[in-house]
Amino acid sequence: MDDPEEKIWLSQIPKAERTRFRPKTISSILDRLIVERGYSNEQSTLLLQEQWKIAVGDKFSSQSRVGKIKRGVLQVLVSNMIVISELEYGKQKALRHLQAALPDFKLKDIRFVLAK
């Protein structure tokens, strides 16, 4: 850019105006779509159910189902009080398994609730 004539020509090119609108990346659009359509919730619920089945075994997973997670506490709906007492006995082992398998869920505890 040592040529003065070139500088003159370049100075006549209009500058792009600053705008608050920026093009969105495809990944941000897909992330938003996944959240809006609820696909992330479906996937996480299926993953949690699979890990619950592994943690407690077929015998107890058939008589219980995972519910919501609130403040790090997983709510598990259980068919009867006998199963609740059995699950309470193995609760720490199941919790450790879930914490290791699903670290993103940040589980602190499991709460068993009688299903109605």
Chimera marker file (.cmm) of the C-alpha trace (Angstrom):
<marker_set name="trace">
<marker id="1" x="0.000" y="0.000" z="0.000" r="1" g="1" b="0" radius="0.5"/>
<marker id="2" x="2.805" y="2.363" z="-0.739" r="1" g="1" b="0" radius="0.5"/>
<marker id="3" x="1.036" y="3.724" z="-3.791" r="1" g="1" b="0" radius="0.5"/>
<marker id="4" x="-0.909" y="6.943" z="-2.935" r="1" g="1" b="0" radius="0.5"/>
<marker id="5" x="-3.335" y="6.375" z="-5.798" r="1" g="1" b="0" radius="0.5"/>
<marker id="6" x="-4.228" y="2.951" z="-4.406" r="1" g="1" b="0" radius="0.5"/>
<marker id="7" x="-4.920" y="4.517" z="-1.000" r="1" g="1" b="0" radius="0.5"/>
<marker id="8" x="-7.296" y="6.988" z="-2.618" r="1" g="1" b="0" radius="0.5"/>
<marker id="9" x="-9.187" y="4.226" z="-4.412" r="1" g="1" b="0" radius="0.5"/>
<marker id="10" x="-9.419" y="2.110" z="-1.260" r="1" g="1" b="0" radius="0.5"/>
<marker id="11" x="-10.630" y="5.043" z="0.794" r="1" g="1" b="0" radius="0.5"/>
<marker id="12" x="-13.620" y="5.450" z="-1.548" r="1" g="1" b="0" radius="0.5"/>
<marker id="13" x="-14.925" y="1.943" z="-0.792" r="1" g="1" b="0" radius="0.5"/>
<marker id="14" x="-17.821" y="2.296" z="1.662" r="1" g="1" b="0" radius="0.5"/>
<marker id="15" x="-17.256" y="0.744" z="5.068" r="1" g="1" b="0" radius="0.5"/>
<marker id="16" x="-19.640" y="-1.897" z="6.318" r="1" g="1" b="0" radius="0.5"/>
<marker id="17" x="-22.044" y="-0.519" z="8.877" r="1" g="1" b="0" radius="0.5"/>
<marker id="18" x="-22.051" y="-2.034" z="12.316" r="1" g="1" b="0" radius="0.5"/>
<marker id="19" x="-25.218" y="-3.895" z="13.066" r="1" g="1" b="0" radius="0.5"/>
<marker id="20" x="-26.579" y="-5.705" z="16.060" r="1" g="1" b="0" radius="0.5"/>
<marker id="21" x="-27.720" y="-8.557" z="13.853" r="1" g="1" b="0" radius="0.5"/>
<marker id="22" x="-25.150" y="-11.246" z="13.348" r="1" g="1" b="0" radius="0.5"/>
<marker id="23" x="-25.484" y="-14.440" z="11.373" r="1" g="1" b="0" radius="0.5"/>
<marker id="24" x="-26.286" y="-17.416" z="13.576" r="1" g="1" b="0" radius="0.5"/>
<marker id="25" x="-24.229" y="-20.561" z="13.486" r="1" g="1" b="0" radius="0.5"/>
<marker id="26" x="-25.891" y="-23.797" z="12.498" r="1" g="1" b="0" radius="0.5"/>
<marker id="27" x="-24.916" y="-25.384" z="15.820" r="1" g="1" b="0" radius="0.5"/>
<marker id="28" x="-26.698" y="-22.653" z="17.799" r="1" g="1" b="0" radius="0.5"/>
<marker id="29" x="-29.827" y="-23.090" z="15.684" r="1" g="1" b="0" radius="0.5"/>
<marker id="30" x="-29.774" y="-26.868" z="16.169" r="1" g="1" b="0" radius="0.5"/>
<marker id="31" x="-29.221" y="-26.529" z="19.925" r="1" g="1" b="0" radius="0.5"/>
<marker id="32" x="-32.214" y="-24.215" z="20.174" r="1" g="1" b="0" radius="0.5"/>
<marker id="33" x="-34.364" y="-26.528" z="18.046" r="1" g="1" b="0" radius="0.5"/>
<marker id="34" x="-33.452" y="-29.556" z="20.161" r="1" g="1" b="0" radius="0.5"/>
<marker id="35" x="-34.415" y="-27.749" z="23.360" r="1" g="1" b="0" radius="0.5"/>
<marker id="36" x="-37.648" y="-26.293" z="21.934" r="1" g="1" b="0" radius="0.5"/>
<marker id="37" x="-38.854" y="-29.615" z="20.570" r="1" g="1" b="0" radius="0.5"/>
<marker id="38" x="-37.966" y="-31.463" z="23.769" r="1" g="1" b="0" radius="0.5"/>
<marker id="39" x="-35.614" y="-33.927" z="22.105" r="1" g="1" b="0" radius="0.5"/>
<marker id="40" x="-32.956" y="-33.373" z="24.763" r="1" g="1" b="0" radius="0.5"/>
<marker id="41" x="-35.423" y="-34.263" z="27.533" r="1" g="1" b="0" radius="0.5"/>
<marker id="42" x="-36.468" y="-37.450" z="25.749" r="1" g="1" b="0" radius="0.5"/>
<marker id="43" x="-32.871" y="-38.512" z="25.229" r="1" g="1" b="0" radius="0.5"/>
<marker id="44" x="-31.858" y="-37.766" z="28.809" r="1" g="1" b="0" radius="0.5"/>
<marker id="45" x="-34.901" y="-39.609" z="30.190" r="1" g="1" b="0" radius="0.5"/>
<marker id="46" x="-34.115" y="-42.688" z="28.115" r="1" g="1" b="0" radius="0.5"/>
<marker id="47" x="-30.493" y="-42.579" z="29.205" r="1" g="1" b="0" radius="0.5"/>
<marker id="48" x="-31.514" y="-42.232" z="32.853" r="1" g="1" b="0" radius="0.5"/>
<marker id="49" x="-33.961" y="-45.141" z="32.560" r="1" g="1" b="0" radius="0.5"/>
<marker id="50" x="-31.288" y="-47.371" z="31.024" r="1" g="1" b="0" radius="0.5"/>
<marker id="51" x="-28.810" y="-46.549" z="33.771" r="1" g="1" b="0" radius="0.5"/>
<marker id="52" x="-31.466" y="-47.046" z="36.452" r="1" g="1" b="0" radius="0.5"/>
<marker id="53" x="-32.152" y="-50.526" z="35.088" r="1" g="1" b="0" radius="0.5"/>
<marker id="54" x="-28.433" y="-51.334" z="35.260" r="1" g="1" b="0" radius="0.5"/>
<marker id="55" x="-28.120" y="-49.863" z="38.779" r="1" g="1" b="0" radius="0.5"/>
<marker id="56" x="-30.988" y="-51.776" z="40.408" r="1" g="1" b="0" radius="0.5"/>
<marker id="57" x="-31.401" y="-54.777" z="38.123" r="1" g="1" b="0" radius="0.5"/>
<marker id="58" x="-34.385" y="-56.132" z="36.198" r="1" g="1" b="0" radius="0.5"/>
<marker id="59" x="-36.283" y="-57.230" z="39.321" r="1" g="1" b="0" radius="0.5"/>
<marker id="60" x="-36.612" y="-53.727" z="40.756" r="1" g="1" b="0" radius="0.5"/>
<marker id="61" x="-36.530" y="-51.716" z="37.537" r="1" g="1" b="0" radius="0.5"/>
<marker id="62" x="-39.723" y="-53.436" z="36.399" r="1" g="1" b="0" radius="0.5"/>
<marker id="63" x="-41.457" y="-52.242" z="39.597" r="1" g="1" b="0" radius="0.5"/>
<marker id="64" x="-40.116" y="-48.689" z="39.522" r="1" g="1" b="0" radius="0.5"/>
<marker id="65" x="-39.616" y="-45.845" z="37.085" r="1" g="1" b="0" radius="0.5"/>
<marker id="66" x="-37.529" y="-42.714" z="37.168" r="1" g="1" b="0" radius="0.5"/>
<marker id="67" x="-39.233" y="-39.380" z="37.534" r="1" g="1" b="0" radius="0.5"/>
<marker id="68" x="-37.974" y="-35.819" z="37.610" r="1" g="1" b="0" radius="0.5"/>
<marker id="69" x="-34.733" y="-34.482" z="38.974" r="1" g="1" b="0" radius="0.5"/>
<marker id="70" x="-35.147" y="-31.478" z="41.274" r="1" g="1" b="0" radius="0.5"/>
<marker id="71" x="-32.120" y="-29.816" z="42.838" r="1" g="1" b="0" radius="0.5"/>
<marker id="72" x="-30.020" y="-32.909" z="42.270" r="1" g="1" b="0" radius="0.5"/>
<marker id="73" x="-32.536" y="-35.328" z="43.804" r="1" g="1" b="0" radius="0.5"/>
<marker id="74" x="-33.858" y="-38.055" z="41.517" r="1" g="1" b="0" radius="0.5"/>
<marker id="75" x="-37.457" y="-38.963" z="42.208" r="1" g="1" b="0" radius="0.5"/>
<marker id="76" x="-38.236" y="-42.644" z="41.600" r="1" g="1" b="0" radius="0.5"/>
<marker id="77" x="-41.834" y="-43.844" z="41.473" r="1" g="1" b="0" radius="0.5"/>
<marker id="78" x="-42.199" y="-47.290" z="43.036" r="1" g="1" b="0" radius="0.5"/>
<marker id="79" x="-45.104" y="-49.750" z="42.883" r="1" g="1" b="0" radius="0.5"/>
<marker id="80" x="-45.291" y="-50.768" z="46.569" r="1" g="1" b="0" radius="0.5"/>
<marker id="81" x="-43.765" y="-50.263" z="50.011" r="1" g="1" b="0" radius="0.5"/>
<marker id="82" x="-41.869" y="-53.564" z="50.002" r="1" g="1" b="0" radius="0.5"/>
<marker id="83" x="-39.969" y="-52.519" z="46.886" r="1" g="1" b="0" radius="0.5"/>
<marker id="84" x="-39.299" y="-49.111" z="48.433" r="1" g="1" b="0" radius="0.5"/>
<marker id="85" x="-37.692" y="-50.728" z="51.477" r="1" g="1" b="0" radius="0.5"/>
<marker id="86" x="-35.555" y="-52.969" z="49.252" r="1" g="1" b="0" radius="0.5"/>
<marker id="87" x="-34.475" y="-49.994" z="47.132" r="1" g="1" b="0" radius="0.5"/>
<marker id="88" x="-33.670" y="-47.961" z="50.249" r="1" g="1" b="0" radius="0.5"/>
<marker id="89" x="-31.315" y="-50.745" z="51.318" r="1" g="1" b="0" radius="0.5"/>
<marker id="90" x="-29.337" y="-50.521" z="48.035" r="1" g="1" b="0" radius="0.5"/>
<marker id="91" x="-29.795" y="-46.790" z="47.544" r="1" g="1" b="0" radius="0.5"/>
<marker id="92" x="-26.153" y="-45.721" z="48.028" r="1" g="1" b="0" radius="0.5"/>
<marker id="93" x="-24.866" y="-48.313" z="45.571" r="1" g="1" b="0" radius="0.5"/>
<marker id="94" x="-27.420" y="-47.243" z="42.960" r="1" g="1" b="0" radius="0.5"/>
<marker id="95" x="-26.629" y="-43.573" z="43.558" r="1" g="1" b="0" radius="0.5"/>
<marker id="96" x="-22.886" y="-44.152" z="43.120" r="1" g="1" b="0" radius="0.5"/>
<marker id="97" x="-23.547" y="-46.016" z="39.869" r="1" g="1" b="0" radius="0.5"/>
<marker id="98" x="-25.753" y="-43.217" z="38.511" r="1" g="1" b="0" radius="0.5"/>
<marker id="99" x="-23.264" y="-40.526" z="39.545" r="1" g="1" b="0" radius="0.5"/>
<marker id="100" x="-20.437" y="-42.356" z="37.771" r="1" g="1" b="0" radius="0.5"/>
<marker id="101" x="-22.452" y="-43.160" z="34.650" r="1" g="1" b="0" radius="0.5"/>
<marker id="102" x="-24.197" y="-39.775" z="34.377" r="1" g="1" b="0" radius="0.5"/>
<marker id="103" x="-21.918" y="-37.050" z="35.778" r="1" g="1" b="0" radius="0.5"/>
<marker id="104" x="-23.745" y="-34.277" z="33.871" r="1" g="1" b="0" radius="0.5"/>
<marker id="105" x="-26.926" y="-34.937" z="35.843" r="1" g="1" b="0" radius="0.5"/>
<marker id="106" x="-25.178" y="-33.919" z="39.113" r="1" g="1" b="0" radius="0.5"/>
<marker id="107" x="-27.243" y="-36.284" z="41.264" r="1" g="1" b="0" radius="0.5"/>
<marker id="108" x="-26.966" y="-35.861" z="45.035" r="1" g="1" b="0" radius="0.5"/>
<marker id="109" x="-29.663" y="-38.215" z="46.277" r="1" g="1" b="0" radius="0.5"/>
<marker id="110" x="-32.520" y="-40.528" z="45.320" r="1" g="1" b="0" radius="0.5"/>
<marker id="111" x="-36.015" y="-40.177" z="46.756" r="1" g="1" b="0" radius="0.5"/>
<marker id="112" x="-38.478" y="-43.037" z="46.476" r="1" g="1" b="0" radius="0.5"/>
<marker id="113" x="-42.181" y="-42.219" z="46.155" r="1" g="1" b="0" radius="0.5"/>
<marker id="114" x="-45.123" y="-44.601" z="46.132" r="1" g="1" b="0" radius="0.5"/>
<marker id="115" x="-46.721" y="-44.500" z="42.671" r="1" g="1" b="0" radius="0.5"/>
<marker id="116" x="-50.459" y="-43.876" z="42.657" r="1" g="1" b="0" radius="0.5"/>
<link id1="1" id2="2" r="1" g="1" b="0" radius="0.2"/>
<link id1="2" id2="3" r="1" g="1" b="0" radius="0.2"/>
<link id1="3" id2="4" r="1" g="1" b="0" radius="0.2"/>
<link id1="4" id2="5" r="1" g="1" b="0" radius="0.2"/>
<link id1="5" id2="6" r="1" g="1" b="0" radius="0.2"/>
<link id1="6" id2="7" r="1" g="1" b="0" radius="0.2"/>
<link id1="7" id2="8" r="1" g="1" b="0" radius="0.2"/>
<link id1="8" id2="9" r="1" g="1" b="0" radius="0.2"/>
<link id1="9" id2="10" r="1" g="1" b="0" radius="0.2"/>
<link id1="10" id2="11" r="1" g="1" b="0" radius="0.2"/>
<link id1="11" id2="12" r="1" g="1" b="0" radius="0.2"/>
<link id1="12" id2="13" r="1" g="1" b="0" radius="0.2"/>
<link id1="13" id2="14" r="1" g="1" b="0" radius="0.2"/>
<link id1="14" id2="15" r="1" g="1" b="0" radius="0.2"/>
<link id1="15" id2="16" r="1" g="1" b="0" radius="0.2"/>
<link id1="16" id2="17" r="1" g="1" b="0" radius="0.2"/>
<link id1="17" id2="18" r="1" g="1" b="0" radius="0.2"/>
<link id1="18" id2="19" r="1" g="1" b="0" radius="0.2"/>
<link id1="19" id2="20" r="1" g="1" b="0" radius="0.2"/>
<link id1="20" id2="21" r="1" g="1" b="0" radius="0.2"/>
<link id1="21" id2="22" r="1" g="1" b="0" radius="0.2"/>
<link id1="22" id2="23" r="1" g="1" b="0" radius="0.2"/>
<link id1="23" id2="24" r="1" g="1" b="0" radius="0.2"/>
<link id1="24" id2="25" r="1" g="1" b="0" radius="0.2"/>
<link id1="25" id2="26" r="1" g="1" b="0" radius="0.2"/>
<link id1="26" id2="27" r="1" g="1" b="0" radius="0.2"/>
<link id1="27" id2="28" r="1" g="1" b="0" radius="0.2"/>
<link id1="28" id2="29" r="1" g="1" b="0" radius="0.2"/>
<link id1="29" id2="30" r="1" g="1" b="0" radius="0.2"/>
<link id1="30" id2="31" r="1" g="1" b="0" radius="0.2"/>
<link id1="31" id2="32" r="1" g="1" b="0" radius="0.2"/>
<link id1="32" id2="33" r="1" g="1" b="0" radius="0.2"/>
<link id1="33" id2="34" r="1" g="1" b="0" radius="0.2"/>
<link id1="34" id2="35" r="1" g="1" b="0" radius="0.2"/>
<link id1="35" id2="36" r="1" g="1" b="0" radius="0.2"/>
<link id1="36" id2="37" r="1" g="1" b="0" radius="0.2"/>
<link id1="37" id2="38" r="1" g="1" b="0" radius="0.2"/>
<link id1="38" id2="39" r="1" g="1" b="0" radius="0.2"/>
<link id1="39" id2="40" r="1" g="1" b="0" radius="0.2"/>
<link id1="40" id2="41" r="1" g="1" b="0" radius="0.2"/>
<link id1="41" id2="42" r="1" g="1" b="0" radius="0.2"/>
<link id1="42" id2="43" r="1" g="1" b="0" radius="0.2"/>
<link id1="43" id2="44" r="1" g="1" b="0" radius="0.2"/>
<link id1="44" id2="45" r="1" g="1" b="0" radius="0.2"/>
<link id1="45" id2="46" r="1" g="1" b="0" radius="0.2"/>
<link id1="46" id2="47" r="1" g="1" b="0" radius="0.2"/>
<link id1="47" id2="48" r="1" g="1" b="0" radius="0.2"/>
<link id1="48" id2="49" r="1" g="1" b="0" radius="0.2"/>
<link id1="49" id2="50" r="1" g="1" b="0" radius="0.2"/>
<link id1="50" id2="51" r="1" g="1" b="0" radius="0.2"/>
<link id1="51" id2="52" r="1" g="1" b="0" radius="0.2"/>
<link id1="52" id2="53" r="1" g="1" b="0" radius="0.2"/>
<link id1="53" id2="54" r="1" g="1" b="0" radius="0.2"/>
<link id1="54" id2="55" r="1" g="1" b="0" radius="0.2"/>
<link id1="55" id2="56" r="1" g="1" b="0" radius="0.2"/>
<link id1="56" id2="57" r="1" g="1" b="0" radius="0.2"/>
<link id1="57" id2="58" r="1" g="1" b="0" radius="0.2"/>
<link id1="58" id2="59" r="1" g="1" b="0" radius="0.2"/>
<link id1="59" id2="60" r="1" g="1" b="0" radius="0.2"/>
<link id1="60" id2="61" r="1" g="1" b="0" radius="0.2"/>
<link id1="61" id2="62" r="1" g="1" b="0" radius="0.2"/>
<link id1="62" id2="63" r="1" g="1" b="0" radius="0.2"/>
<link id1="63" id2="64" r="1" g="1" b="0" radius="0.2"/>
<link id1="64" id2="65" r="1" g="1" b="0" radius="0.2"/>
<link id1="65" id2="66" r="1" g="1" b="0" radius="0.2"/>
<link id1="66" id2="67" r="1" g="1" b="0" radius="0.2"/>
<link id1="67" id2="68" r="1" g="1" b="0" radius="0.2"/>
<link id1="68" id2="69" r="1" g="1" b="0" radius="0.2"/>
<link id1="69" id2="70" r="1" g="1" b="0" radius="0.2"/>
<link id1="70" id2="71" r="1" g="1" b="0" radius="0.2"/>
<link id1="71" id2="72" r="1" g="1" b="0" radius="0.2"/>
<link id1="72" id2="73" r="1" g="1" b="0" radius="0.2"/>
<link id1="73" id2="74" r="1" g="1" b="0" radius="0.2"/>
<link id1="74" id2="75" r="1" g="1" b="0" radius="0.2"/>
<link id1="75" id2="76" r="1" g="1" b="0" radius="0.2"/>
<link id1="76" id2="77" r="1" g="1" b="0" radius="0.2"/>
<link id1="77" id2="78" r="1" g="1" b="0" radius="0.2"/>
<link id1="78" id2="79" r="1" g="1" b="0" radius="0.2"/>
<link id1="79" id2="80" r="1" g="1" b="0" radius="0.2"/>
<link id1="80" id2="81" r="1" g="1" b="0" radius="0.2"/>
<link id1="81" id2="82" r="1" g="1" b="0" radius="0.2"/>
<link id1="82" id2="83" r="1" g="1" b="0" radius="0.2"/>
<link id1="83" id2="84" r="1" g="1" b="0" radius="0.2"/>
<link id1="84" id2="85" r="1" g="1" b="0" radius="0.2"/>
<link id1="85" id2="86" r="1" g="1" b="0" radius="0.2"/>
<link id1="86" id2="87" r="1" g="1" b="0" radius="0.2"/>
<link id1="87" id2="88" r="1" g="1" b="0" radius="0.2"/>
<link id1="88" id2="89" r="1" g="1" b="0" radius="0.2"/>
<link id1="89" id2="90" r="1" g="1" b="0" radius="0.2"/>
<link id1="90" id2="91" r="1" g="1" b="0" radius="0.2"/>
<link id1="91" id2="92" r="1" g="1" b="0" radius="0.2"/>
<link id1="92" id2="93" r="1" g="1" b="0" radius="0.2"/>
<link id1="93" id2="94" r="1" g="1" b="0" radius="0.2"/>
<link id1="94" id2="95" r="1" g="1" b="0" radius="0.2"/>
<link id1="95" id2="96" r="1" g="1" b="0" radius="0.2"/>
<link id1="96" id2="97" r="1" g="1" b="0" radius="0.2"/>
<link id1="97" id2="98" r="1" g="1" b="0" radius="0.2"/>
<link id1="98" id2="99" r="1" g="1" b="0" radius="0.2"/>
<link id1="99" id2="100" r="1" g="1" b="0" radius="0.2"/>
<link id1="100" id2="101" r="1" g="1" b="0" radius="0.2"/>
<link id1="101" id2="102" r="1" g="1" b="0" radius="0.2"/>
<link id1="102" id2="103" r="1" g="1" b="0" radius="0.2"/>
<link id1="103" id2="104" r="1" g="1" b="0" radius="0.2"/>
<link id1="104" id2="105" r="1" g="1" b="0" radius="0.2"/>
<link id1="105" id2="106" r="1" g="1" b="0" radius="0.2"/>
<link id1="106" id2="107" r="1" g="1" b="0" radius="0.2"/>
<link id1="107" id2="108" r="1" g="1" b="0" radius="0.2"/>
<link id1="108" id2="109" r="1" g="1" b="0" radius="0.2"/>
<link id1="109" id2="110" r="1" g="1" b="0" radius="0.2"/>
<link id1="110" id2="111" r="1" g="1" b="0" radius="0.2"/>
<link id1="111" id2="112" r="1" g="1" b="0" radius="0.2"/>
<link id1="112" id2="113" r="1" g="1" b="0" radius="0.2"/>
<link id1="113" id2="114" r="1" g="1" b="0" radius="0.2"/>
<link id1="114" id2="115" r="1" g="1" b="0" radius="0.2"/>
<link id1="115" id2="116" r="1" g="1" b="0" radius="0.2"/>
</marker_set>
